[in-house]
Amino acid sequence: MDFELTPEQRAFRETLRAFVDKEIMPVATEWEHSGRYPTEIIEKMKQMGLFGLSVPEEYGGLGADMVSFALVFEEISRGWMGVAGTIGSHSLACWMIARHGTEEQKRLHLEDLAAGVRRTAIALTEPGAGTDLQGIQTRAERDGDFYVVTGTKTWITNARHADPLPVLVKTSVTEPAHRGMSVLLVDPATAGFSVSRDLPKLGYKGTETCEVVLDHVRVPVSALLGGVEGRGMQQVLGGLEMGRINIAARAVGVAQAAYDAALAYARERTAFGQPIADFQAIQLKLADMATDIQAARLLTYWAAAQADGGKRVDMEAGMAKYFASEVALKAALESMRIHGGYGYSQEFVVERLYRDAPLMAIGEGTNDVQRMVIARSLVSGKSKVGW
Ligand SMILES: Cc1cc2nc3c(=O)[nH]c(=O)nc-3n(C[C@H](O)[C@H](O)[C@H](O)COP(=O)(O)OP(=O)(O)OC[C@H]3O[C@@H](n4cnc5c(N)ncnc54)[C@H](O)[C@@H]3O)c2cc1C
């Protein structure tokens, strides 16, 4: 059994760490509170090739393995989770196009997306349907060589920058729901397409999350992902394993940042004539945090390594996402307690971590849904717990 990263993965992590420490950490708190978009950081991420993480090398991407993919989201989220959001849904959409797109669609989009010249996102959720994607209302009706698309999507991260925007639509209302859905790669310059507003959020600043309106948008049939109707649900669900590893890794990064801040503060802050780190009550919190974070990290790398081994990892990725996001929530709160009153101040990083952590329990399927996925996998006999 080998719990080590490969030399390449270790070198990649060191590069990421140096980038996060130098370019993200010093500005994150200030930019977050001033509502400044992290343009310069995004430009550097483009130069590092991070927009091409999930794009195969033959289309100009890094074609990263899943463990390296997790390292990117962990390290960037240690600095600023919102910035990880700018490449999160982008990477998932790139993966979907690379995996399911026609050769023409890959040639048309992947090179630009890998370079960050154009960016992308994923539009699944609607005002009336999130977990229950079969309940979406966005319709695409065939009219000659076009689909006419009408509907509203909400909570779409990066929608303002997406070109194309993959949109989950209903192409049939007579087929069973899961077979009546397709993904269309929508060009945002098409008449009737608009990003109607940015949604105000608790945290996850530094990346916009938007409402998108499609009003009789004419999408050419050539933009149907994979060229065959009715595969949308399958295409989207295939990406969820990757999405859950992404969220698990972000949670590990946020939890690590909360722990790092707590340890540094506890060593520095004195009360009753000694550093508060000398009090056993503080030490117990630090020990619990460190243990939980290491367990979450192992679960995340394990799910990623299993995926790299070519396995379906619905249960493993679900476990990692569920556990790591709960650890992030707990670590942010414990770090805040250790900071005392300063933990409630916007001048300390823990306040941002406390607002960012809950998203990981919601995004890519709520944690209750993860628990149902895990249980289903176990009860059906598809997966077992053990080594
Ligand atoms: C900041 C942010 C960014 C996002 N970015 C994107 C994005 O880029 N693209 C995108 O498409 N979506 C995005 N989302 C949407 C996100 O994926 C959904 O919010 C999430 O899937 C949950 O859906 P919902 O909000 O409609 O909640 P609902 O599905 O309405 O769930 C509400 C509650 O009911 C529970 N529930 C639902 N069904 C069941 C069930 N069968 N059994 C038991 N409990 C159940 C849930 O666990 C939850 O507690 C984003 C959301 C946020 C907050």
The ligand as an ORCA input file, in Angstrom:
! r2SCAN-3c Opt
* xyz 0 1
  C     -23.393     29.148     -4.864
  C     -24.052     28.106     -5.693
  C     -23.518     27.802     -6.942
  C     -24.164     26.877     -7.774
  N     -23.668     26.641     -9.037
  C     -24.403     25.877     -9.899
  C     -24.004     25.733    -11.277
  O     -22.967     26.259    -11.715
  N     -24.816     25.034    -12.117
  C     -25.972     24.436    -11.703
  O     -26.658     23.825    -12.507
  N     -26.361     24.531    -10.386
  C     -25.616     25.228     -9.497
  N     -26.010     25.345     -8.183
  C     -27.243     24.702     -7.749
  C     -27.012     23.502     -6.839
  O     -26.489     22.438     -7.576
  C     -28.373     23.194     -6.189
  O     -28.654     24.241     -5.272
  C     -28.378     21.860     -5.482
  O     -28.315     20.802     -6.420
  C     -29.663     21.657     -4.644
  O     -30.807     21.943     -5.400
  P     -31.910     22.970     -4.853
  O     -31.204     24.201     -4.396
  O     -32.966     23.119     -5.879
  O     -32.509     22.277     -3.578
  P     -33.700     21.208     -3.536
  O     -33.448     20.150     -4.546
  O     -35.008     21.928     -3.609
  O     -33.494     20.618     -2.088
  C     -34.017     21.243     -0.896
  C     -33.853     20.273      0.259
  O     -34.595     19.066      0.006
  C     -33.740     17.939      0.103
  N     -34.164     16.913     -0.864
  C     -34.393     17.058     -2.193
  N     -34.745     15.880     -2.734
  C     -34.714     14.970     -1.744
  C     -34.975     13.558     -1.664
  N     -35.296     12.838     -2.754
  N     -34.888     12.960     -0.458
  C     -34.527     13.662      0.644
  N     -34.250     14.993      0.643
  C     -34.359     15.623     -0.538
  C     -32.335     18.451     -0.181
  O     -31.336     17.598      0.394
  C     -32.394     19.820      0.474
  O     -32.159     19.677      1.852
  C     -25.341     26.219     -7.313
  C     -25.847     26.500     -6.035
  C     -25.221     27.432     -5.242
  C     -25.811     27.731     -3.886
*
